[in-house]
Amino acid sequence: MRQPKLDSQRLKAIKNAISVTDRVPLQDWINKASSLNDSLLNEAIEGIYCGEAGEMRVQLGEFPHFLVMQWYSVTPGNPKVEVAYIS
């Protein structure tokens, strides 16, 4: 199935939703990203599970834009998003 086009306005909305300026709880980040109801973003974050650490790099649409995100836990059961951006 062909992915919907990722135009500049849509890309900007996704960037604003996923930007991390301070370490946020992983579940809060997932909830914020999901609240956009964007099919590309929802598909990209669908497989995130709240483990102790992890990372993902998923292409968004047909264009060379990737969602890159890393999380880790300093204390068990409390993962925080360390890095999140669109490349």
C-alpha positions in Angstrom: 0.0 0.0 0.0 1.3 3.5 -0.9 2.1 5.8 2.0 0.5 9.2 2.2 2.6 12.2 1.2 4.6 13.9 4.0 4.1 17.6 3.2 6.0 20.3 5.0 3.0 21.3 7.3 2.5 17.7 8.3 6.2 17.2 8.9 6.3 20.3 11.1 3.4 19.1 13.2 5.1 15.7 13.7 8.4 17.4 14.6 6.6 19.7 17.2 4.9 16.7 18.8 7.9 14.5 19.1 10.6 17.0 20.0 12.3 16.4 23.4 13.8 19.3 25.3 13.9 17.5 28.6 13.8 13.8 29.4 10.1 12.9 29.5 8.5 9.6 30.5 8.3 7.2 27.6 4.5 6.7 28.0 3.9 10.5 28.0 5.9 10.8 24.8 3.9 8.0 23.2 0.6 9.6 24.3 1.6 13.0 22.9 2.7 11.5 19.6 -0.4 9.4 19.3 -2.7 12.4 20.0 -1.9 13.7 16.5 -3.8 10.8 15.0 -1.3 10.8 12.1 -1.2 7.4 10.4 2.5 7.5 9.6 3.5 8.5 13.1 1.1 6.0 14.7 2.5 3.2 12.5 6.0 4.2 13.5 5.4 4.2 17.2 3.1 1.1 17.2 5.9 -1.3 18.2 7.3 0.6 21.1 7.2 -1.3 24.4 8.3 0.2 27.7 11.4 -1.8 28.3 14.4 -0.6 30.2 16.1 0.8 27.1 15.6 0.9 23.4 15.9 2.8 20.2 14.1 3.0 16.8 14.6 4.5 13.4 11.6 4.4 11.1 11.1 5.9 7.7 8.1 8.2 7.5 6.4 7.9 4.1 8.1 7.9 0.7 10.5 10.7 1.5 13.9 10.4 3.2 12.6 11.4 6.6 13.1 9.2 9.6 11.7 9.2 13.1 14.7 8.5 15.4 14.0 7.9 19.1 16.0 6.5 22.1 14.9 5.8 25.6 16.4 4.4 28.8 15.7 3.9 32.5 18.0 5.1 35.3 15.5 3.6 37.7 13.8 0.3 36.8 10.3 0.8 35.5 10.7 4.5 34.7 11.9 4.8 31.1 12.6 8.3 29.8 13.0 9.5 26.2 16.5 10.8 25.7 16.5 11.6 22.0 13.6 12.1 19.6 13.9 13.9 16.2 13.1 13.7 12.5 16.1 13.3 10.3 
